[in-house]
């Protein structure tokens, strides 16, 4: 019997410094699949070429397949051997043709890596090291090959056969089978290989490139889901046009296909010409998808399409260079999304995500540089640091170079490294050459972990006309890096007059590259107020001497939308931290600032909704030396209550600004729905007698998921009778829709109720809950892990629950299990009693027999 989940008994550490070029290259590969869920036969024909002067044998990676035969230059041989799961073939010449045949079991592949079954279909996921689960191959990104693929399958069961590249031929075969051949003319690493066989329907479209070529587009889904694919298809067309206009990149094949599957470890995968997506990032209609879902679908479709150049045509030399493709492409998809709606709101969302996921990563036991130095399991480095912080590095370079030089630099990069496997250093070198800048010190961003902290103090003497800004930076120690060198921090600053509210200076870009620096401003006639890190120009923490009055002033007068939002957030944060630590509860300044923001007619609805939201409980905790979940919750709820009561009339007016008529996905309508949801939350927080009735009325009358889920979230946080009714109605209406049912689980896992831990434990026993589907596991277990107060209940019930779930999930899907562990690794931030309970659960995980290297690496590092 084939075991598709065998793992090395002793995990080995891979180090960046140990990189060496591949001993053998594979210019061409032909794959022949006889597809069957129980046992698929894979024949591979590799043209191999010795790389350099050496006598080493050919080593082909494998994992979990059953080898059936090996041939060299058409002759069957027996002098091969298995070194662990690596196929070793002695070869004497410089070039050969190697043929292998293996058997694999897709329907037993619960890891969802390699070839696996999902919803009656067969599909692949090969990044990072999944191709070795399909056939024997040098599974590394710097081995680029041209792929020819033939698939044979039962025609009734799998009428659609898709692979990378362009279709070449198809036909019927004996025994009710049929076949199809696909060819990809562009050399690619094996992690970009893709195959799909299934009973699928397609939403077809076309796109004409700037050179006049017509590209056939297809979104492939189950027939019942076809009406939910128009938004994704539109997003694809918009992405293709945007990449041509902004980066000059044209699509290169005759077809571009996307397939949606229910069981997927990631959001999506950029396989050349055949993107495979988690269905949550493709399917959307107003009844089942929120505005956030619509936005996310457009962003992910764009991200994966943009990879065609930043990842596929130019790939990464080794996995330590992962941010070369991911950080750059995240920056590209963020820019795309900003162009489609409110750039200010998009920047706020991006920074909020960075602070929620990456900043804690940078300050915890799993901190690592954007270009890591070592790993046990590469899948563990698909992190917020690689993706989101990596995008901030690109953004900083774009800021330093300016738009024209940055475009010249990306053109140089794409042209110089087209068809090759490149490094982060190659990218930075192109920025230097085209931008005529020296980025030697900037490179520290790739090698030093941690979030820099910048102190800023502005001094002004009346009558002197001079203002002095004193800046200092410090990068805290992280695991393995106790001492840090100063970073290059591009900080956008501007001064405003405290009396007139007018700008006193133009916006300046200050590149802080030393431990401390002083900047002088002349001609400052009135007391200046500092606006710093405008647009979040550097991913840092700013510590300034600005008063509550200064922050309130900036929240009303700053002309940079992000800086205006940031001032409001800092005012709220300072108030909440003081209330948590000292018990002080002076909410007057926050209430006045929020009132001014709501009443400002110049602000769009979406921006107001973001600006008046309080910082999250976890972000408040990040500001404290020791996190007190209960005190943070009490302080935050008290401020929410005061805001709700003091501004009751304004919240009612905002709530009544609902979009009129049927659902539309437009910036104005989205903004109104967002502000309405925020207003409903404040009305409920105020304790208004009609809050539950108001929410339930919205729940029942809603013609779209955005309004319906907003009402359900408000009710789920409360104790009213309407809460249970709404949860039952929602479940019964969507019980057969897995993606919407995920929302039902998630909403309850994130609830602020006192009994949330018990509710979550009960939901884990619900007949519709399963750990086998990554989306479902994330919706309950993952969501509960980020619910700071509930997860960190003093009795440790949340810690035990998470550990139990991870141990069980590890047996099915180690990659997903490892992704859900980080909340346990933050034990250093909590009091001794909670820390001891978390450590005990981490220790229990590490000691579990048969633990995967994925989960072992995360848990053991978290204990260090």
GIHU-V268514 format. One record per pair of residues at least 12 apart in sequence whose C-alpha atoms are under 8 Angstrom apart, sorted by the first residue. I is the first residue (numbers start at 0). J is the second residue. Records with the same first field share a line. If there is no record, write none. Layout:
I->J / J
//
This chain:
1->63 / 64 / 65 / 102 / 103 / 104
2->63 / 64
3->62 / 63 / 64 / 103 / 104 / 107 / 108 / 132
4->62 / 63 / 108 / 110
5->62 / 63
6->851 / 852
7->83 / 852
10->375 / 852
11->375
12->373 / 374 / 375
13->373 / 374 / 375
14->372 / 373 / 374
15->319 / 371 / 372 / 373
16->372
20->141
21->50 / 141 / 142
22->49 / 50 / 51 / 53 / 55 / 57
23->47 / 48 / 49 / 50 / 57
24->47 / 48 / 49 / 50 / 142 / 143
25->45 / 46 / 47 / 48 / 142 / 143 / 144
26->46 / 47 / 48 / 143 / 144 / 145 / 186
27->45 / 46 / 47 / 144 / 145 / 146
28->43 / 44 / 45 / 46 / 144 / 145 / 146 / 147
29->43 / 44 / 45 / 146 / 147 / 148 / 149
30->42 / 43 / 44 / 146 / 147 / 148 / 149
31->43 / 148 / 149 / 150 / 151
32->148 / 149 / 150 / 151
33->150 / 151 / 152
34->150 / 151 / 152 / 153
35->105 / 152
36->104 / 105 / 106 / 115 / 116 / 121
37->104 / 105 / 106 / 107
38->102 / 103 / 104 / 105
39->102 / 103 / 104 / 105
40->100 / 101 / 102 / 103
41->100 / 101 / 102 / 103 / 133 / 134
42->98 / 99 / 100 / 101 / 134
43->97 / 98 / 99 / 100 / 134
44->96 / 97 / 98 / 99
45->96 / 97 / 98
46->94 / 95 / 96 / 97
47->94 / 95 / 96 / 97
48->93 / 94 / 95
49->92 / 93 / 94
54->91
55->89 / 90
56->87 / 88 / 89 / 90
57->87 / 88 / 89 / 90
58->85 / 86 / 87 / 88 / 136 / 137
59->85 / 86 / 87 / 135 / 136 / 137 / 138
60->84 / 85 / 86 / 131 / 135 / 136 / 137 / 138
61->84 / 85 / 86 / 131 / 132 / 133 / 134 / 135 / 136
62->84 / 85 / 131 / 132
63->84 / 103 / 132
64->101 / 102 / 103 / 132 / 133 / 134
65->101 / 102 / 103
66->99 / 100 / 101 / 102
67->99 / 100 / 101 / 102
68->98 / 99 / 100 / 101
69->97 / 98 / 99 / 100
70->97 / 98 / 99
71->95 / 96 / 97 / 98
72->95 / 96 / 97 / 98
73->96 / 97 / 98
85->135
86->135
99->135
100->134
101->134
103->132 / 133
105->121
109->771 / 811 / 812
110->811 / 812 / 813 / 814
111->123 / 124 / 262 / 263 / 264 / 812
112->124 / 125 / 126 / 128 / 129 / 130 / 132
113->125 / 129 / 130 / 131 / 132 / 133
114->132 / 133
117->260 / 261 / 262
118->260 / 261 / 262
119->197 / 198
120->157 / 195 / 196 / 197 / 198
121->194 / 195 / 196 / 197
122->193 / 194 / 195 / 196
123->192 / 193 / 194 / 195
124->190 / 193 / 268 / 275
125->189 / 190 / 191 / 192 / 193
126->190 / 191 / 268
127->190 / 377 / 378
128->190
129->190
130->189 / 190 / 192
138->189 / 190
139->188 / 189 / 190 / 317
140->188 / 189 / 190 / 314 / 315 / 316 / 317 / 318 / 420
141->188 / 314 / 315 / 316 / 317 / 419 / 420
142->187 / 188 / 189
143->186 / 187 / 188 / 189 / 419
144->185 / 186 / 187 / 188 / 189
145->183 / 184 / 185 / 186 / 187
146->182 / 183 / 184 / 186
147->180 / 181 / 182 / 183
148->162 / 180 / 181 / 182
149->178 / 179 / 180 / 181
150->178 / 179 / 180
151->176 / 177 / 178 / 179
152->176 / 177 / 178 / 196
153->175 / 176 / 177
154->175 / 176 / 177
155->175 / 176
156->197 / 198
157->196 / 197 / 198
158->196 / 197 / 198 / 199
159->195 / 196 / 197 / 198 / 199
160->178 / 179 / 194 / 195 / 196 / 197
161->179 / 181 / 194 / 195 / 196 / 273
162->181 / 192 / 193 / 194 / 195 / 273
163->181 / 182 / 183 / 192 / 193 / 194 / 270 / 271 / 272 / 273
164->181 / 182 / 183 / 184 / 252 / 254 / 271 / 272 / 273
165->181 / 182 / 183 / 252 / 253 / 254 / 272
166->179 / 180 / 181 / 182
167->179 / 180 / 181 / 182
168->180 / 181
185->312 / 418
186->418
187->311 / 312 / 314 / 418
188->314
190->270
191->269 / 270 / 271 / 311
192->270 / 271
193->270 / 271 / 273 / 274 / 275
194->273
195->258
198->221
199->219 / 220 / 221 / 222
200->219 / 220 / 221 / 222 / 225
201->217 / 218 / 219 / 220 / 222 / 225
202->217 / 218 / 219 / 225 / 228 / 229 / 232
203->215 / 216 / 217 / 218
204->216 / 217 / 232
206->236 / 239
208->240 / 249 / 250
209->243 / 249
212->253
213->253
214->252 / 253 / 254 / 255
215->253 / 254 / 255
216->254 / 255 / 256
217->232 / 254 / 255 / 256 / 257
218->231 / 232 / 256 / 257 / 258 / 259
219->256 / 257 / 258 / 259
220->258 / 259 / 260
224->282
226->284
227->281 / 282 / 283 / 284
228->281 / 282 / 283
230->281 / 283 / 293 / 296 / 297
231->281 / 282 / 296 / 297 / 300
234->296 / 297 / 300 / 301
235->297 / 300 / 301 / 304
238->300 / 301 / 304 / 305 / 335
239->304
241->335
242->305
246->406 / 409 / 410
247->410
248->308
250->307
252->272
254->272
255->272 / 273
256->272 / 273 / 274
257->273 / 274 / 275 / 276
258->273 / 274 / 275 / 276
259->275 / 276 / 277 / 278 / 281
260->275 / 276 / 277 / 278
261->277 / 278 / 279 / 772
262->277 / 772 / 773 / 774
263->276 / 277 / 772 / 773 / 774
264->277 / 773 / 814 / 815
265->277
266->279 / 280 / 299
267->280 / 299 / 303
268->303
269->303 / 304 / 306 / 307 / 311
270->311
271->307 / 311
274->303
279->292 / 296 / 738
280->292 / 295 / 296 / 299 / 300
281->296 / 300
285->662 / 702 / 703 / 704 / 705
286->702 / 703 / 704
287->703 / 704 / 739
288->703 / 704 / 705 / 739
289->703 / 704 / 705 / 708
290->664 / 669 / 705
294->336
297->336
298->332 / 333 / 335 / 336
299->332
301->332 / 335
302->328 / 329 / 331 / 332
305->328 / 331 / 332
306->324 / 328
308->413
309->324 / 327 / 328 / 413
310->323 / 324 / 325
312->417 / 418 / 419
313->413 / 416 / 417 / 418 / 419 / 420 / 421
314->418 / 419 / 420 / 421
315->420 / 421 / 422
316->420 / 421 / 422
317->420 / 422
318->377
319->370 / 371 / 372 / 373
320->370 / 422 / 423
321->370 / 385
322->369 / 370 / 385 / 386 / 389 / 423
323->389 / 422 / 423 / 426
325->385 / 386 / 389 / 390
326->385 / 386 / 387 / 388 / 389 / 390 / 391 / 392 / 393
327->389 / 390 / 393
328->390
329->386 / 387 / 390
330->390 / 391 / 393 / 394
333->345 / 349
340->666
341->666
343->560 / 561 / 606
344->605 / 606 / 609
346->534 / 561
347->561 / 564 / 609
350->535
353->383 / 387 / 388
354->618
355->617 / 618
356->383
357->382 / 383 / 384 / 387 / 388
358->449 / 450
359->621
360->383 / 384
361->384 / 448 / 449 / 450 / 477
362->449 / 450 / 477
363->477 / 824 / 825
364->477 / 478 / 824 / 825 / 860 / 861 / 862 / 863
365->478 / 824 / 857 / 860 / 861
366->448 / 449 / 477 / 478
367->384 / 447 / 448 / 449 / 477 / 478
368->384 / 385 / 444 / 445 / 446 / 447 / 448 / 449
369->384 / 385 / 388 / 389 / 444 / 445 / 446 / 447 / 448
370->385 / 423 / 445 / 446
371->446
375->852 / 853 / 856
376->852 / 853 / 856
378->814 / 853
379->814 / 817 / 818 / 853 / 857
388->538
391->537 / 538
392->444
394->536
395->489 / 536 / 537
396->430
398->489 / 536
399->489
400->430 / 434 / 436
404->433 / 434
405->430 / 433 / 434
407->433 / 434
408->429 / 430 / 431 / 432 / 433 / 434
409->429 / 430
411->429 / 433
412->425 / 426 / 429
427->442
440->486 / 487 / 512
441->486 / 487
443->484 / 486
444->486
447->480 / 483
448->477 / 480
449->474 / 475 / 476 / 477
450->474 / 475 / 538 / 539 / 540
451->472 / 473 / 474 / 475 / 486 / 538 / 539 / 540
452->472 / 473 / 474 / 475 / 539 / 540 / 541 / 542
453->470 / 471 / 472 / 473 / 539 / 540 / 541 / 542
454->469 / 470 / 471 / 472 / 541 / 542 / 543
455->468 / 469 / 470 / 471 / 541 / 542 / 543 / 544
456->468 / 469 / 470 / 543 / 544 / 545
457->469 / 529 / 544
459->526 / 527
461->524 / 525 / 526
462->524
463->523 / 524
464->521 / 522 / 523 / 524 / 525
465->519 / 520 / 521 / 522 / 523 / 524
466->519 / 520 / 521 / 523 / 527
467->517 / 518 / 519 / 520
468->517 / 518 / 519
469->515 / 516 / 517 / 518
470->511 / 515 / 516 / 517
471->513 / 514 / 515 / 516
472->485 / 513 / 514 / 515
473->485 / 514
485->512 / 513 / 514
486->511 / 512 / 513
487->510 / 511 / 512 / 513
488->509 / 510 / 511 / 512 / 537
489->508 / 509 / 510 / 511 / 536 / 537
490->508 / 509 / 510 / 511 / 531 / 532 / 533 / 536 / 537
491->506 / 507 / 508 / 509 / 531 / 532 / 533 / 534 / 536
492->506 / 507 / 508 / 509 / 529 / 530 / 531 / 532 / 533
493->505 / 506 / 507 / 529 / 530 / 531
494->527 / 528 / 529 / 530
495->527 / 528 / 529 / 530 / 557
496->525 / 526 / 527 / 528
497->525 / 526 / 527 / 528 / 549 / 552
498->525 / 526
500->556
501->556
503->523 / 527
528->545 / 549 / 553
529->545
530->553 / 557 / 562
531->562
532->562
533->559 / 561 / 562
534->559 / 560 / 561 / 562
535->561 / 562
547->570 / 588
548->588
550->566 / 567 / 569 / 570
551->566 / 567 / 570 / 588 / 589 / 592
553->566 / 567
554->566 / 567 / 592 / 596
555->592 / 595 / 596
564->609 / 610
567->589 / 592 / 593 / 610 / 611
568->610 / 613 / 614
570->588 / 589
571->589 / 613 / 614
572->613 / 614 / 619
574->586 / 589
575->619 / 631 / 634 / 635 / 638
576->619 / 622 / 623 / 631
578->634
579->630 / 631 / 633 / 634
584->634 / 638
586->638 / 641
590->641 / 642 / 645 / 646
593->610 / 611
594->646 / 649
596->610 / 611
597->611 / 649
603->667 / 670
604->667 / 670 / 671 / 673 / 674
605->666 / 667 / 669 / 670 / 671 / 673 / 674
606->670
607->674
608->670 / 673 / 674 / 677
612->677
613->635 / 639
616->628 / 631 / 632 / 635 / 787
617->785 / 787
619->631
624->828
625->828 / 829 / 830
626->828 / 829 / 830
627->829 / 830
628->787 / 788 / 791
629->788
632->788
636->684
639->681 / 684 / 685
640->681 / 684 / 685 / 686
641->685
642->681 / 685
643->681 / 682 / 683 / 684 / 685
644->682 / 685
647->682 / 685
650->678 / 679 / 681 / 682
651->678 / 682
653->674 / 675 / 678
654->674 / 675 / 676 / 678 / 679
655->675
656->671 / 675
657->671 / 672 / 675
658->671 / 672
661->702
662->702 / 703
672->705 / 706
676->706 / 709 / 710
679->694 / 710 / 713
680->713
683->713
691->714 / 719 / 721 / 722
692->721
694->710 / 711 / 713 / 714
695->710 / 711 / 714 / 721 / 725
697->710
698->710 / 711 / 725
711->725 / 726 / 746
712->746 / 750
715->746 / 747 / 750 / 752
716->750 / 751 / 752
717->752
726->743
729->743
730->743
738->774
741->774 / 775 / 778 / 779
742->778
744->762 / 778 / 779
745->778 / 779 / 782 / 783
747->759
748->778 / 779 / 780 / 782 / 783 / 786
749->782 / 783 / 785 / 786
750->786
751->788 / 789
753->789
755->789
756->789 / 790 / 792 / 796 / 797
759->779 / 783
760->800
763->779
770->808 / 811
771->808 / 811 / 812
773->815
777->819
780->801 / 804 / 819
781->819
784->797 / 801 / 819 / 822
785->822
791->833
793->832 / 833
795->833 / 836 / 837
798->823 / 836 / 837 / 840
799->840
801->820
802->840 / 841 / 843 / 844
805->817 / 819 / 820
806->844 / 847 / 850
809->850 / 851 / 854
810->850 / 851
813->851 / 853 / 854
814->853 / 854
816->853 / 854
817->853 / 854 / 857
820->854 / 857 / 858
821->857 / 861
823->837 / 838 / 840 / 841 / 861
824->837 / 841 / 858 / 861 / 862
825->861
826->838
838->862
841->858 / 859 / 861 / 862
842->858 / 859 / 862
844->858
845->858 / 859
//
